[in-house]
Amino acid sequence: MSFESEFTFCMHGSGLPTPAEAVTSAGEVLHFLDELHNAAELAGGTEVTLGALEAAGFAGLGTLAADAAAVTAAAYAGAVAGCLIGATGSTVWDLLAQADTGQAVVNDVVVAANDAGVEVPSKFQEVA
């Protein structure tokens, strides 16, 4: 199964939409998470709902179903990070080390890895 298929299957299995743009690689997902965090901070913080983000002009989510609109940005970011871990496993650390993302994205991935029982390298444990 390809990364895109595994990621999409995981997100839909959680009852959540995938990002509006196709995410065919883990790098694209990391970039999306960074954009999501930036949009949430501009809209008032990660406890803002996806519906509020959409209303504020964040187009990264596409068209939301009503039930997904009530999900907070923090919960959605956690689900995205969890599905990223599920689709990449421990290979995510090399990608994360090379990605130009904010600390919030690193924290999301570390928490998701811990939840999934994926070993977190010490350099990421220290910053999360």
C-alpha positions as CSV (number, residue, x, y, z in Angstrom):
1,M,0.0,0.0,0.0
2,S,1.3,3.5,-0.9
3,F,1.9,6.2,1.6
4,E,-1.0,8.2,0.2
5,S,-3.4,5.2,0.5
6,E,-2.3,4.3,4.1
7,F,-2.6,7.9,5.2
8,T,-6.0,8.4,3.6
9,F,-7.3,5.1,4.9
10,C,-6.2,6.1,8.4
11,M,-7.8,9.6,8.3
12,H,-11.1,8.3,6.9
13,G,-11.1,5.4,9.4
14,S,-11.0,8.2,12.1
15,G,-14.0,9.8,10.4
16,L,-11.9,12.8,9.4
17,P,-11.2,14.3,6.0
18,T,-7.7,14.4,4.5
19,P,-6.2,17.7,3.7
20,A,-7.7,19.4,0.6
21,E,-4.6,19.0,-1.5
22,A,-3.3,15.5,-2.2
23,V,-0.7,14.5,0.3
24,T,1.4,11.9,-1.5
25,S,4.4,12.1,0.8
26,A,5.2,12.5,4.4
27,G,7.0,15.8,3.6
28,E,3.7,17.2,2.3
29,V,1.9,16.1,5.4
30,L,4.5,17.9,7.6
31,H,4.1,21.0,5.5
32,F,0.3,20.8,5.9
33,L,0.6,20.4,9.6
34,D,2.8,23.6,9.7
35,E,0.2,25.5,7.7
36,L,-2.6,24.2,9.9
37,H,-0.8,25.4,13.1
38,N,0.0,28.8,11.6
39,A,-3.7,29.3,10.5
40,A,-4.9,28.1,13.9
41,E,-2.6,30.6,15.8
42,L,-3.8,33.4,13.6
43,A,-7.4,32.4,14.3
44,G,-7.0,32.3,18.0
45,G,-5.1,29.1,18.9
46,T,-5.3,25.4,18.4
47,E,-8.6,25.1,20.3
48,V,-10.4,26.8,17.4
49,T,-12.6,24.5,15.4
50,L,-12.0,23.4,11.9
51,G,-15.2,25.1,10.9
52,A,-13.9,28.4,12.3
53,L,-10.6,28.0,10.5
54,E,-12.6,27.4,7.2
55,A,-14.7,30.5,7.9
56,A,-11.5,32.5,8.5
57,G,-10.3,31.6,5.0
58,F,-8.1,28.5,5.6
59,A,-8.6,26.5,2.5
60,G,-6.3,23.6,3.4
61,L,-9.2,21.5,4.6
62,G,-11.4,21.5,1.5
63,T,-15.2,21.2,2.2
64,L,-15.9,19.9,5.7
65,A,-18.7,17.7,6.7
66,A,-20.7,19.2,9.6
67,D,-19.3,16.7,12.2
68,A,-15.7,17.4,11.2
69,A,-16.3,21.2,11.4
70,A,-16.7,20.8,15.2
71,V,-13.3,19.2,15.6
72,T,-10.6,21.4,17.1
73,A,-7.4,22.2,15.2
74,A,-5.4,20.5,18.0
75,A,-7.4,17.3,17.7
76,Y,-7.2,17.3,13.9
77,A,-3.4,18.0,14.0
78,G,-3.0,15.0,16.4
79,A,-5.0,12.8,14.1
80,V,-3.0,13.8,11.1
81,A,0.3,13.2,13.0
82,G,-1.0,9.8,14.2
83,C,-1.9,8.8,10.6
84,L,1.5,10.1,9.5
85,I,3.2,7.8,12.0
86,G,1.0,4.9,10.9
87,A,2.0,5.4,7.3
88,T,5.7,6.0,7.9
89,G,6.7,4.4,11.2
90,S,10.2,5.2,12.3
91,T,11.2,6.7,8.9
92,V,9.4,9.9,9.9
93,W,12.4,11.0,12.0
94,D,14.7,11.4,9.0
95,L,12.0,13.5,7.2
96,L,11.3,15.5,10.3
97,A,15.0,16.3,10.8
98,Q,15.1,17.7,7.3
99,A,11.8,19.5,7.3
100,D,11.5,23.2,7.9
101,T,8.6,23.0,10.4
102,G,7.7,24.7,13.6
103,Q,8.0,23.2,17.1
104,A,4.3,22.5,17.2
105,V,4.6,20.0,14.4
106,V,7.5,18.3,16.1
107,N,5.4,18.1,19.3
108,D,2.5,16.6,17.3
109,V,4.7,13.9,15.8
110,V,6.4,13.0,19.1
111,V,3.1,12.7,20.9
112,A,1.7,10.5,18.1
113,A,4.8,8.3,18.1
114,N,4.6,7.9,21.8
115,D,0.9,7.0,21.5
116,A,1.7,4.4,18.8
117,G,4.6,2.9,20.6
118,V,7.1,4.1,18.0
119,E,10.5,4.9,19.5
120,V,11.3,8.6,19.5
121,P,15.0,9.4,19.0
122,S,16.6,11.3,21.9
123,K,17.1,14.5,19.9
124,F,13.3,14.8,19.4
125,Q,12.5,13.7,23.0
126,E,14.5,16.7,24.3
127,V,12.7,19.3,22.3
128,A,9.1,18.1,22.7
